[in-house]
Amino acid sequence: MPFDQPTPSAPVEIVSRPLPRIIQGGMGIGVSGWRLANAVSRLGQLGVVSGTGLETVFVRRLQDGDAGGHLRRAMAQFPVPGVAAEVLGQYFRPEGLPPGTPYRLLPLQRHPLDVPRQRFSMLAAFVEVYLAKEGHDGVVGMNLLTKVQIANLPLLYGAMLAGVDYILMGAGIPKEIPGALDAMAEHRPAALRFDVEGSAPDEAEFLRFDPADHLDAAPATLRRPSFLPIVASHSLATVLARKASGRVDGFVIEGPTAGGHNAPPRAEAPRNERGEPVYGPRDEVDLAKMRELGLPFWLAGGAGRPDRLHEALREGAAGIQVGTLFAFSDESGMAAEIKRSVLAAVARGEVDVYTDADASPTGYPFKVVQWAEDPARGVARERVCDMGYLRVAYRTPEGKIGYRCASEPEELFVKKGGKPEETTGRRCLCNSLLATVGHAQVREDGMAEPPVVTSGDDLKVLGGFLAGRTHYAAGEVVAWLLGTPPPGAPAGGEARAADA
């Protein structure tokens, strides 16, 4: 088929190390940043950076002044000449932005992605992975959303140039990704089918990426990262294991108690009394069938406890993926004031996690944290789509490709062929999630975009782990899950005091 990757001319190098017991979840936009991934990887587990919206996170960090010079240090190692200097000239603000000043926006991504924008995506991914891997010999992964398609190939290649060890992808069926990894490991062109709603069978579109457009003299063959699709059913895992365009190295099995987006229930059912989708037996993954595939798998969603790790190992899993515990750790990218506020509410037993079936423009259920001090509570924002990561591509009556988002102004969405009912309750997750990590856009009236905090259901019982602490480090999470002393503690000693 035309979107299949070319047959590799030689075997590509793969990751060959002991499998991690713990995968740190690739959460949200900027929550799973390089600092968190670096801290987890140093402890022998799989630290993961989030690639979702990474270009915008990167450019806003530059506009905030790049405290410590970390971004610039990594940019100096980027192998494509001239790109780092050009980006610094456009976006770096040594003193940061004055209060109340809006961030400069990147142009919205469109297909086909031009070479300069491809290079920007490559650079953002390279920097994030380079910093996550700096100073240790542990393994680092990158998490991407399958459905956020346009920049995935340059993001993957940029991460591979920095030596990424694992790629994790959910939110769709990433069947073509393994072949793309094989091709790009040898600096060969790669292609992915581009989803365009309303296209006829003979109107197929493809996202194409050629390393030769960026490197005059390609370096030696890159290490091909291990590929772990994130799935919510054993049937999807079976399809990917048998029909993907290349090798699948394992799976993350994510249940509906995980934070962020959840797969919708497989069976139609009325919502519960709170308006949340109801999951049933059909949404449970048959672990016996997973074992039959003969590939390692990790369990995710409500897995962040020592007993769940032991249970997962008894079920034949390689370990667990944990998000919530790491999301509120000191090293996560979530704004410090939001972490403090949420953890204080957790300690009081006054926090809730609501599975909102309408908030996301994707139409997928999305977990939202609710607590009394939520700075977004009661805030009405103007509907605007100015980053566009969750836009849907569609075929216009003229045969061109257009883009629409259920969170943009209703009349504009309907004018583009969207259904009015699809706009009900929708929120701009792009802007809200960036506000959660301290990069809120400022609007013309001076209002800053309100945040939205997402978390797994485990947040409601996090008080037992806190044990009176008001904050904690990622190393304490790893130590608690594994039953080992936390970093820096004497053998057999207790965890550090509640507040250092």
Helices and strands as residue ranges (DSSP letters): E 22-24, H 34-41, E 47-50, H 54-63, G 67-69, H 70-75, H 83-91, H 115-133, E 140-145, H 152-161, E 166-170, H 177-185, E 190-194, E 205-209, G 211-213, E 226-231, H 234-243, E 251-254, G 281-283, H 287-292, E 297-300, H 306-314, E 319-322, H 324-327, H 336-348, E 351-356, E 366-371, E 392-395, E 401-404, H 410-415, G 420-423, H 429-436, G 457-461, H 463-466, H 474-482
